[in-house]
Amino acid sequence: MSDAIVLPSLSRWTKNHLTAIIQAKSASALNASLDAFLFKDAVITVNGRNITRAEFTTLLGAEKLDETTASISFTGAVEVPANPKSHENAGSVGVFFTATIAQAIIIQGAPVEHWLTASINVVIEQDESLPPPPHGIKGFTDRRRAVTPQQQRILTVRDRLWFK
């Protein structure tokens, strides 16, 4: 039996982390998801404007205002490894997605939903500042983090109200 750890591809890693961010139910879960995705000093660009991590967190929190459920579907992804021999360690990834967020607001028996359709491009590198597992504990730390996420909203957020 092999002890080798198989890392998910860069695009799968990105999709997994974006899904965790979109589906985070609380501020602490959102922060934990962002910590697992971003370098502490990541350069974040949204619609061509550099923003701080705090502004990015606030932006995401506003998108998820009064959320009850959320889902995300990916319609495309491309990845370019930094090193073809170790393609899962670092590189660039671009994904196109639509997030559907159902809110706690109920109109005529149905929740208000809103969609966010966007693309995100990330540069993923190894974050050597992360601590290793405690001494004596066998384990693996995935040190991959997004260094320069650049998000572009393709369509504006729109709400769907159901009327009978």
GIJO-V541710 format. One record per pair of residues at least 12 apart in sequence whose ideal C-beta (glycine too) atoms are under 6 Angstrom apart, sorted by the first residue. I is the first residue (numbers start at 1). J is the second residue. D is the distance in whole Angstrom. If there is no record, write none. Layout:
i->I j->J d->D
i->I j->J d->D
//
This chain:
i->5 j->140 d->5
i->7 j->88 d->4
i->9 j->88 d->6
i->10 j->79 d->4
i->10 j->91 d->5
i->10 j->93 d->5
i->10 j->124 d->6
i->11 j->77 d->4
i->11 j->79 d->4
i->11 j->93 d->5
i->14 j->93 d->5
i->14 j->95 d->6
i->14 j->122 d->6
i->15 j->74 d->6
i->17 j->37 d->4
i->19 j->72 d->5
i->20 j->33 d->4
i->21 j->33 d->4
i->22 j->70 d->5
i->22 j->72 d->5
i->22 j->99 d->5
i->23 j->70 d->5
i->37 j->146 d->6
i->38 j->145 d->6
i->38 j->146 d->5
i->39 j->127 d->6
i->39 j->145 d->5
i->39 j->147 d->5
i->42 j->147 d->6
i->43 j->148 d->5
i->44 j->56 d->5
i->44 j->149 d->5
i->45 j->150 d->4
i->46 j->151 d->5
i->63 j->116 d->6
i->66 j->103 d->5
i->66 j->104 d->5
i->67 j->101 d->5
i->68 j->102 d->5
i->68 j->104 d->5
i->69 j->102 d->5
i->70 j->101 d->5
i->71 j->100 d->5
i->72 j->97 d->6
i->72 j->99 d->5
i->73 j->98 d->5
i->74 j->95 d->6
i->74 j->97 d->5
i->75 j->96 d->5
i->76 j->96 d->4
i->77 j->95 d->5
i->78 j->94 d->5
i->79 j->91 d->6
i->79 j->93 d->5
i->80 j->92 d->5
i->90 j->124 d->6
i->90 j->125 d->5
i->91 j->124 d->6
i->92 j->123 d->5
i->93 j->122 d->5
i->94 j->121 d->4
i->95 j->120 d->6
i->96 j->119 d->5
i->98 j->115 d->6
i->98 j->117 d->5
i->99 j->116 d->5
i->100 j->113 d->6
i->100 j->115 d->5
i->101 j->114 d->5
i->107 j->161 d->5
i->108 j->163 d->6
i->108 j->164 d->5
i->110 j->162 d->4
i->112 j->159 d->6
i->112 j->161 d->6
i->113 j->160 d->5
i->114 j->157 d->5
i->114 j->159 d->5
i->116 j->157 d->5
i->117 j->154 d->5
i->117 j->155 d->4
i->118 j->151 d->6
i->118 j->153 d->5
i->118 j->154 d->6
i->119 j->152 d->5
i->120 j->149 d->6
i->120 j->151 d->5
i->121 j->150 d->5
i->122 j->146 d->4
i->122 j->149 d->5
i->123 j->147 d->5
i->123 j->148 d->5
i->124 j->144 d->5
i->124 j->146 d->6
i->125 j->147 d->5
i->126 j->143 d->5
i->127 j->143 d->5
i->127 j->145 d->4
i->130 j->143 d->5
//
